[in-house]
Amino acid sequence: MDKIVIKGGVPLAGDVQVSGAKNSALPLLFATLLADGVSEICNVPHLRDINTAVKLLRELGAEVSHEGDCLRVDARKIQSVEASYDLVKTMRASVLVLGPLLARCGHGRVSLPGGCAIGARPINLHLKGFEALGAEIQLDHGYVEATAAQLRGAKVYFDMPTVGGTENLLMAAALAEGETVLENAAREPEIVQLAEALNSMGAKIQGAGTAIIRIQGVETLQPLNCSVIPDRIEAGTFMIAAAITGGNVLVRGAVEEHQEALISKLVDAGVTIQKEEDGLRVIGPEILSPVDIRTSVFPGFPTDMQAQFMALMTRSSGTSRISETVFENRFMHVCELQRMGAEIQIDGHSAIVRGVREMTGAPVMATDLRASASLILAGLASENTTEIARIYHLDRGYEKIEEKLAGLGARIWREQE
Ligand code: UD1
């Protein structure tokens, strides 16, 4: 298994290109199942989660081919409607095939995701939505089976804004009969991209990016042709890398409107952010001020940036409170950061972080995708050597992160254990 080795202490400088967004590419790939034809999606990042999605599409009978960062999906012959436990346990987002399968084939069978490193992550709201559209849902041997000869538009109210739930319902409702209204829908940029992509296929969706989305069902959809938006979480991670090392980095592809919450908190911490033509320039201060954050749904502070921001606050000149409200149990990185010398106390859903002058490098272990990124950031800011094991988590969601950081002057490389 590979590990990442970092000898920190170098202020990062230069410019770095953000890849396509994993969390946008995944629903777009599954949306190709809605059309009886050949779709093409470009700016797809090279990631383990994308490989898992491709494997799943192939198991369903789709033909998938690569050309550079474009993926062609021929969804003319769908032979299976099942997402197996092996795939769903590797990648929860596999449940996003259920909406398209139900809409196109009238039937879908998907393994329940089960336990997850960042707490219980049920799909009850997805299922409640499908039921509202007239699907019959059955649970059988750890699988969810959904059936509907013809989905019918309905009003769906989400008890909480769910990204995956909103995406699954958007895809199902696009081919339902009549109007569907999604209330308390998630508003993330990835939802907006999915809605725009579906509209380019012939769907009639209005309101994506607000809490109420209206979908007029259509009979068929054309194949998809689109390019994935830049990854705001990868961009945010590079922005913090610049800030934590006191560097000066142009993050190419970072979109200001996608980063409002992060930008505001970085500015409070003393970081300088300048908008440039093709991205955001981030200049780290000599001394970072402590800042409190509270994660919430978009446009609030993203839970996927919580671990990275905590790494930043370990180096602030005071005490900050990091509150996690989206997922339970998303503080596994705390123990590892403590092993590097951070002073952090957990208080229910909050972590109290007392900034320290120096972090000591240490051998640490990645526990989930964003936790891994926080360990890299802490390692970049520490004078000694940090070794991060179990980096397969990182490969799920960051394309060549060590190469990109090395391009900014970081002393970081991958080794075989
Ligand atoms: C997506 C992102 C993930 C991000 C998360 C929140 C993808 C592939 N993943 O995950 O990176 O951390 O949004 O921004 O896009 N919930 C329920 N019942 C449901 C669905 C969700 O109770 O049926 C709860 C979850 O447990 C969680 C909250 O709702 O507490 C938000 O989850 P959700 O927005 O659905 O996250 P994902 O779509 O799984």
Residues whose N, C-alpha, C, O or C-beta is under 5 A from the ligand:
A	BS01	UD1	N23 A93 A120 R121 P122 I123 N124 L125 H126 P161 T162 V163 G164 G165 T303 D304 V326 F327
